[in-house]
């Protein structure tokens, strides 16, 4: 049985008799005392997000999951619709389940659907995706005095984020979808 030292982001585990998706982990070895892993978990049935500290070496039960390549089709206002790339079956997930991922969903974009017992329960976007800047104020000279040489722009999904001053409207940029940060020009 796997232990807490081997758990990673994207794995699904059984915790308190519920299925949880590991959103993030951080292993800490304090030098004095026992090592531990802090994990952020998302309940796949209730969408509750919690943080938990696991002792190093504590046994965890992995849940059998299947990752399937999928495509985001559209948002109808209530649900987000996807298609399995192998079977062409369509399924939908609620915005509450998808959480922050909805900020980076473009019609037709590739993703992975996480299935538990044949039911799609979550989506994992590509770590880095390309977006077009739809709104950007011009970077004014002298804005670098604060040491924070960035400005806010809007990308094609309507999400606002901070980018360097040289990014202009109409340009394509690469965004880290895990933390919502600018990576580079496309």
FIFI-106410 format. One line per 10 residues: number of its first residue (from 0); their letters; for each residue x, y, z of N, C-alpha, C. Coordinates in Angstrom, 1 decimal. Layout:
N
NUM	A	X,Y,Z,X,Y,Z,X,Y,Z ~ ...
//
This chain:
186
0	XXXXXXXXXX	0.9,-1.2,0.0,0.0,0.0,0.0,0.9,1.2,0.0 ~ 0.6,2.2,-0.8,1.4,3.4,-0.9,1.3,4.2,0.4 ~ 2.4,5.1,0.6,2.4,5.9,1.8,2.3,7.4,1.4 ~ 2.2,8.2,2.5,2.0,9.6,2.2,3.2,10.3,1.6 ~ 4.4,9.6,1.7,5.6,10.2,1.1,5.6,10.0,-0.5 ~ 4.7,9.2,-1.0,4.6,8.9,-2.4,3.4,9.6,-3.1 ~ 2.6,10.3,-2.3,1.4,10.9,-2.9,1.8,12.1,-3.7 ~ 1.1,12.4,-4.8,1.4,13.5,-5.7,0.2,14.2,-6.2 ~ 0.3,15.4,-6.7,-0.8,16.1,-7.2,-1.5,15.3,-8.3 ~ -2.8,15.3,-8.4,-3.5,14.6,-9.4,-3.9,13.2,-9.0
10	XXXXXXXXXX	-3.4,12.6,-7.9,-3.8,11.3,-7.5,-5.1,11.4,-6.8 ~ -5.9,10.3,-6.8,-7.1,10.2,-6.0,-6.9,9.2,-4.9 ~ -7.3,9.6,-3.7,-7.2,8.8,-2.5,-8.5,8.7,-1.8 ~ -8.6,7.6,-1.0,-9.8,7.5,-0.1,-9.3,8.0,1.3 ~ -10.1,9.0,1.8,-9.8,9.6,3.1,-11.1,9.8,3.8 ~ -11.2,9.3,5.0,-12.4,9.3,5.8,-13.6,8.8,4.9 ~ -13.4,7.7,4.3,-14.4,7.0,3.5,-15.0,7.8,2.3 ~ -14.2,8.8,1.8,-14.7,9.6,0.7,-13.6,9.7,-0.3 ~ -13.9,9.9,-1.6,-12.9,10.0,-2.6,-12.4,11.5,-2.7 ~ -11.1,11.7,-2.6,-10.5,13.0,-2.6,-9.4,13.1,-3.7
20	XXXXXXXXXX	-9.3,14.2,-4.4,-8.3,14.4,-5.4,-7.2,15.3,-4.7 ~ -6.0,14.9,-4.9,-4.9,15.7,-4.3,-4.6,16.9,-5.2 ~ -4.8,18.1,-4.7,-4.7,19.3,-5.4,-3.2,19.8,-5.4 ~ -2.6,19.6,-4.2,-1.2,20.0,-4.0,-0.6,19.3,-2.8 ~ 0.7,19.1,-2.9,1.4,18.5,-1.7,2.7,19.2,-1.4 ~ 3.1,19.1,-0.2,4.4,19.7,0.2,5.0,18.8,1.3 ~ 6.1,18.2,1.0,6.8,17.3,1.9,7.7,18.2,2.8 ~ 7.7,18.0,4.1,8.6,18.7,5.0,9.3,17.8,6.0 ~ 10.6,18.0,6.1,11.4,17.2,7.0,12.0,18.2,7.9 ~ 11.4,18.5,9.1,11.9,19.5,10.0,13.2,19.4,10.6
30	XXXXXXXXXX	13.8,18.2,10.5,15.1,18.0,11.2,14.9,17.5,12.6 ~ 14.0,18.1,13.3,13.7,17.7,14.7,12.2,17.2,14.6 ~ 12.0,16.0,15.0,10.6,15.5,14.9,10.4,14.7,13.6 ~ 9.2,14.3,13.5,8.9,13.4,12.3,8.6,14.2,11.1 ~ 9.0,13.7,9.9,8.7,14.4,8.6,7.2,14.2,8.4 ~ 6.6,15.1,7.6,5.2,15.1,7.2,5.0,15.7,5.9 ~ 3.8,15.4,5.3,3.4,15.9,4.0,2.1,16.7,4.3 ~ 2.1,18.0,3.8,0.9,18.8,3.9,0.2,18.6,2.5 ~ -1.0,18.3,2.5,-1.7,18.1,1.2,-3.0,18.9,1.2 ~ -3.3,19.5,0.1,-4.6,20.1,-0.1,-5.5,19.1,-0.9
40	XXXXXXXXXX	-6.6,18.8,-0.4,-7.5,17.8,-0.9,-8.8,18.3,-1.4 ~ -9.4,17.8,-2.5,-10.7,18.2,-2.9,-11.6,17.0,-3.0 ~ -12.7,17.1,-2.2,-13.7,16.0,-2.2,-14.3,15.9,-3.5 ~ -14.3,14.7,-4.2,-14.8,14.5,-5.5,-16.4,14.4,-5.5 ~ -17.0,14.3,-4.3,-18.4,14.2,-4.3,-19.1,15.5,-3.8 ~ -18.4,16.2,-2.9,-19.0,17.4,-2.4,-18.3,18.7,-2.8 ~ -17.2,18.6,-3.5,-16.3,19.7,-3.9,-15.7,20.5,-2.8 ~ -15.8,20.0,-1.5,-15.2,20.6,-0.4,-13.6,20.5,-0.5 ~ -12.9,21.6,-0.2,-11.5,21.6,-0.3,-11.0,21.8,1.1 ~ -10.0,20.9,1.5,-9.5,20.9,2.9,-7.9,20.8,2.8
50	XXXXXXXXXX	-7.3,21.2,3.8,-5.8,20.9,4.0,-5.7,19.9,5.1 ~ -4.8,19.0,4.9,-4.5,18.0,5.9,-3.0,17.7,6.0 ~ -2.6,17.4,7.2,-1.2,17.0,7.4,-1.1,15.5,7.7 ~ -0.3,14.8,6.8,-0.2,13.4,7.0,1.2,13.1,7.6 ~ 1.3,12.2,8.5,2.6,11.8,9.0,3.4,11.1,8.0 ~ 4.7,11.2,7.9,5.5,10.5,7.0,5.4,9.0,7.1 ~ 5.1,8.3,6.0,5.0,6.9,6.1,3.6,6.4,6.4 ~ 2.7,7.2,6.6,1.3,6.8,6.9,0.7,6.2,5.6 ~ 0.0,5.1,5.8,-0.5,4.4,4.6,-1.8,5.2,4.1 ~ -1.9,5.3,2.7,-3.1,5.8,2.1,-3.6,4.9,1.1
60	XXXXXXXXXX	-4.9,4.9,0.9,-5.5,4.0,-0.1,-5.8,4.8,-1.3 ~ -5.2,4.4,-2.4,-5.4,5.0,-3.7,-6.7,4.5,-4.3 ~ -7.4,5.4,-5.0,-8.6,5.0,-5.7,-8.2,4.8,-7.2 ~ -8.7,3.8,-7.8,-8.5,3.5,-9.2,-9.1,4.6,-10.0 ~ -8.3,5.3,-10.8,-8.8,6.4,-11.6,-8.3,6.1,-13.0 ~ -9.0,6.7,-14.0,-8.6,6.6,-15.4,-8.6,8.0,-15.9 ~ -7.5,8.4,-16.5,-7.4,9.7,-17.2,-7.6,9.5,-18.7 ~ -8.6,10.2,-19.2,-8.9,10.1,-20.6,-8.8,11.5,-21.3 ~ -8.1,11.5,-22.5,-8.0,12.8,-23.2,-9.4,13.2,-23.6 ~ -9.7,14.4,-23.3,-11.0,15.0,-23.6,-10.9,16.4,-24.2
70	XXXXXXXXXX	-12.0,16.9,-24.7,-12.1,18.2,-25.3,-13.2,19.0,-24.6 ~ -12.9,20.3,-24.3,-13.9,21.2,-23.8,-14.7,21.7,-24.9 ~ -16.0,21.5,-24.9,-16.9,21.9,-26.0,-17.5,23.3,-25.8 ~ -18.2,23.5,-24.7,-18.9,24.8,-24.5,-19.4,24.9,-23.0 ~ -19.8,26.1,-22.7,-20.4,26.4,-21.4,-21.8,26.9,-21.7 ~ -22.8,26.3,-21.1,-24.2,26.7,-21.4,-24.7,27.6,-20.3 ~ -23.8,28.1,-19.4,-24.2,29.0,-18.3,-24.4,28.3,-17.0 ~ -24.8,27.0,-17.1,-24.9,26.2,-15.8,-23.8,25.1,-15.8 ~ -23.6,24.5,-16.9,-22.7,23.3,-16.9,-21.6,23.5,-18.0 ~ -20.5,22.9,-17.8,-19.4,22.8,-18.8,-19.5,21.5,-19.5
80	XXXXXXXXXX	-19.5,21.5,-20.8,-19.7,20.3,-21.6,-18.4,19.9,-22.2 ~ -18.1,18.6,-22.2,-16.9,18.0,-22.7,-17.2,16.8,-23.5 ~ -16.2,16.3,-24.3,-16.3,15.1,-25.1,-15.1,14.3,-24.9 ~ -15.3,13.0,-24.7,-14.3,12.0,-24.6,-13.7,11.8,-26.0 ~ -12.4,12.0,-26.2,-11.8,12.0,-27.5,-11.7,10.6,-28.1 ~ -11.9,9.5,-27.3,-11.9,8.2,-27.9,-13.3,7.7,-28.3 ~ -14.2,7.9,-27.4,-15.6,7.3,-27.6,-16.5,8.4,-28.2 ~ -16.2,9.6,-28.2,-17.0,10.8,-28.6,-18.2,10.9,-27.8 ~ -18.3,10.3,-26.6,-19.4,10.5,-25.6,-19.2,11.9,-25.0 ~ -20.3,12.5,-24.8,-20.3,13.8,-24.2,-20.8,13.7,-22.7
90	XXXXXXXXXX	-20.2,14.6,-21.9,-20.6,14.7,-20.5,-20.4,16.1,-20.0 ~ -21.1,16.4,-18.9,-20.9,17.8,-18.4,-20.6,17.7,-16.9 ~ -19.9,18.8,-16.5,-19.6,19.0,-15.1,-20.0,20.3,-14.7 ~ -20.4,20.4,-13.4,-20.8,21.7,-12.8,-19.6,22.6,-12.6 ~ -19.8,23.9,-12.6,-18.8,24.9,-12.4,-18.1,24.7,-11.0 ~ -18.9,24.4,-10.0,-18.4,24.2,-8.7,-17.3,23.1,-8.6 ~ -17.5,22.0,-9.4,-16.6,20.9,-9.5,-15.3,21.4,-10.1 ~ -15.4,22.2,-11.2,-14.2,22.6,-11.9,-13.4,23.7,-11.3 ~ -14.1,24.5,-10.5,-13.4,25.5,-9.7,-12.6,26.5,-10.6 ~ -11.3,26.8,-10.2,-10.4,27.7,-10.9,-10.2,27.4,-12.4
100	XXXXXXXXXX	-10.3,26.1,-12.7,-10.1,25.7,-14.1,-11.0,26.4,-15.1 ~ -12.2,26.9,-14.7,-13.1,27.5,-15.6,-12.5,28.8,-16.1 ~ -11.6,29.4,-15.4,-11.0,30.7,-15.9,-10.1,30.5,-17.2 ~ -9.7,29.3,-17.4,-8.8,29.0,-18.5,-9.4,28.0,-19.6 ~ -10.7,27.9,-19.6,-11.3,27.0,-20.6,-11.7,27.7,-21.8 ~ -11.1,27.3,-22.9,-11.5,27.8,-24.3,-12.2,26.7,-25.0 ~ -13.2,27.1,-25.8,-13.9,26.1,-26.6,-13.0,25.4,-27.5 ~ -13.0,24.1,-27.5,-12.2,23.2,-28.3,-10.8,22.9,-27.7 ~ -10.6,23.4,-26.5,-9.2,23.1,-25.9,-9.2,21.7,-25.3 ~ -8.0,21.1,-25.4,-7.7,19.8,-24.9,-7.5,19.8,-23.4
110	XXXXXXXXXX	-8.0,18.7,-22.7,-7.8,18.5,-21.3,-7.8,17.0,-21.0 ~ -7.7,16.6,-19.8,-7.8,15.3,-19.3,-9.0,15.2,-18.4 ~ -9.9,14.2,-18.6,-11.0,14.0,-17.6,-10.6,12.8,-16.7 ~ -10.8,13.0,-15.4,-10.5,12.0,-14.4,-11.8,11.2,-14.1 ~ -11.7,9.9,-14.4,-12.9,9.0,-14.2,-12.7,8.2,-12.9 ~ -13.7,8.0,-12.1,-13.7,7.1,-11.0,-14.9,6.2,-11.2 ~ -14.7,4.9,-11.3,-15.8,3.9,-11.5,-16.6,4.3,-12.7 ~ -15.9,4.7,-13.8,-16.6,5.0,-15.1,-17.3,6.3,-15.1 ~ -17.2,7.1,-14.1,-17.9,8.4,-14.1,-16.9,9.6,-14.1 ~ -17.1,10.5,-15.0,-16.1,11.7,-15.0,-16.4,12.5,-13.7
120	XXXXXXXXXX	-15.3,12.8,-13.0,-15.5,13.6,-11.7,-14.7,14.9,-11.7 ~ -13.7,15.0,-12.6,-12.9,16.2,-12.5,-12.2,16.4,-13.9 ~ -11.6,17.6,-14.1,-10.9,17.9,-15.3,-9.5,18.4,-14.9 ~ -8.5,18.0,-15.6,-7.1,18.5,-15.5,-6.8,19.2,-16.8 ~ -6.5,20.5,-16.7,-6.1,21.3,-17.9,-4.6,21.0,-18.1 ~ -4.1,21.4,-19.3,-2.7,21.4,-19.6,-2.1,22.4,-18.7 ~ -0.9,22.1,-18.2,-0.2,23.0,-17.3,0.0,24.4,-17.9 ~ 0.3,24.5,-19.2,0.6,25.7,-19.8,-0.3,25.8,-21.1 ~ -1.0,26.9,-21.2,-1.9,27.1,-22.4,-1.7,28.5,-23.0 ~ -2.0,28.6,-24.3,-1.9,29.8,-25.0,-3.2,30.6,-25.0
130	XXXXXXXXXX	-3.2,31.9,-24.8,-4.4,32.7,-24.8,-4.1,34.0,-25.5 ~ -5.1,34.6,-26.2,-5.0,35.9,-26.8,-5.4,37.0,-25.8 ~ -4.6,38.1,-25.7,-4.9,39.2,-24.9,-6.0,40.0,-25.6 ~ -7.2,40.2,-25.0,-8.3,40.9,-25.6,-8.4,42.3,-25.1 ~ -7.8,42.6,-23.9,-7.8,44.0,-23.4,-6.5,44.2,-22.7 ~ -5.8,45.3,-23.0,-4.6,45.7,-22.3,-4.4,47.2,-22.4 ~ -4.2,47.8,-21.3,-3.9,49.2,-21.3,-2.4,49.4,-21.7 ~ -2.1,50.5,-22.3,-0.7,50.6,-22.7,0.2,50.8,-21.5 ~ 1.4,50.3,-21.5,2.3,50.4,-20.4,2.9,51.8,-20.4 ~ 2.7,52.5,-19.3,3.2,53.9,-19.3,4.7,53.9,-18.8
140	XXXXXXXXXX	5.5,54.8,-19.3,6.8,55.0,-18.9,6.8,55.5,-17.4 ~ 7.7,55.0,-16.6,7.8,55.4,-15.2,7.0,54.4,-14.3 ~ 6.3,53.5,-14.9,5.5,52.5,-14.1,6.4,51.5,-13.3 ~ 7.7,51.5,-13.7,8.6,50.6,-13.0,9.2,51.1,-11.7 ~ 8.9,52.3,-11.3,9.5,52.9,-10.1,9.2,52.1,-8.9 ~ 8.0,51.4,-8.8,7.7,50.6,-7.7,8.4,49.3,-7.7 ~ 9.1,48.9,-8.8,9.7,47.6,-8.9,8.7,46.6,-9.3 ~ 7.5,47.0,-9.5,6.5,46.0,-10.0,6.1,46.4,-11.4 ~ 6.9,46.0,-12.3,6.7,46.3,-13.7,5.7,45.4,-14.4 ~ 4.4,45.5,-14.0,3.4,44.7,-14.6,2.1,45.5,-14.7
150	XXXXXXXXXX	1.2,45.0,-15.5,-0.1,45.6,-15.7,-1.1,44.5,-15.8 ~ -2.4,44.9,-15.6,-3.5,43.9,-15.7,-4.0,43.9,-17.1 ~ -4.2,42.6,-17.6,-4.8,42.5,-19.0,-5.9,41.5,-18.8 ~ -6.8,41.4,-19.9,-7.9,40.4,-19.9,-7.6,39.5,-21.1 ~ -7.7,38.2,-20.8,-7.5,37.2,-21.9,-8.8,36.8,-22.5 ~ -8.8,36.0,-23.5,-10.0,35.7,-24.3,-11.1,35.0,-23.5 ~ -10.8,34.4,-22.3,-11.8,33.7,-21.5,-12.5,34.7,-20.6 ~ -12.0,36.0,-20.5,-12.5,37.0,-19.6,-11.7,37.1,-18.3 ~ -10.7,36.3,-18.1,-9.9,36.3,-16.9,-8.9,37.4,-17.0 ~ -8.8,38.1,-15.8,-7.8,39.2,-15.7,-6.6,38.6,-15.0
160	XXXXXXXXXX	-5.4,39.1,-15.4,-4.2,38.7,-14.7,-3.1,39.7,-15.0 ~ -2.0,39.6,-14.2,-0.9,40.5,-14.3,0.1,40.0,-15.3 ~ 0.6,40.9,-16.2,1.7,40.5,-17.1,2.7,41.6,-17.2 ~ 3.8,41.4,-17.8,4.8,42.5,-18.0,4.3,43.6,-18.9 ~ 4.8,44.8,-18.7,4.3,46.0,-19.4,4.4,45.9,-20.9 ~ 5.3,45.1,-21.5,5.4,45.0,-23.0,4.4,44.2,-23.7 ~ 3.4,43.6,-22.9,2.4,42.8,-23.6,1.3,43.7,-24.0 ~ 0.8,43.6,-25.3,-0.2,44.4,-25.8,-1.4,43.7,-26.3 ~ -2.5,44.4,-26.5,-3.8,43.8,-26.9,-3.5,43.1,-28.3 ~ -4.1,41.9,-28.4,-4.0,41.1,-29.7,-2.8,40.1,-29.7
170	XXXXXXXXXX	-1.9,40.2,-28.7,-0.8,39.3,-28.7,-1.2,38.0,-28.0 ~ -0.5,37.0,-28.3,-0.8,35.7,-27.7,0.3,35.4,-26.6 ~ -0.2,35.0,-25.4,0.7,34.7,-24.3,0.5,33.3,-23.7 ~ 1.5,32.8,-23.0,1.4,31.5,-22.4,1.1,31.7,-20.9 ~ 0.1,31.0,-20.4,-0.3,31.1,-19.0,-0.1,29.8,-18.3 ~ 0.4,29.8,-17.0,0.4,28.6,-16.2,-1.0,28.5,-15.6 ~ -1.7,27.4,-16.0,-3.1,27.3,-15.5,-3.2,26.8,-14.1 ~ -2.1,26.3,-13.5,-2.2,25.8,-12.2,-2.2,27.0,-11.2 ~ -1.5,28.1,-11.5,-1.5,29.2,-10.5,-1.9,30.5,-11.2 ~ -2.2,30.5,-12.4,-2.7,31.7,-13.1,-1.7,32.8,-13.4
180	XXXXXX	-0.4,32.4,-13.5,0.6,33.4,-13.8,1.1,33.4,-15.2 ~ 1.6,34.5,-15.6,2.2,34.7,-17.0,3.4,33.9,-17.1 ~ 3.7,33.2,-18.2,4.9,32.5,-18.4,5.7,33.2,-19.5 ~ 5.2,33.4,-20.7,5.9,34.0,-21.8,5.0,34.5,-22.9 ~ 5.6,35.1,-23.9,4.9,35.4,-25.1,4.8,34.1,-25.9 ~ 3.8,33.9,-26.7,3.6,32.7,-27.4,4.5,32.8,-28.7
//
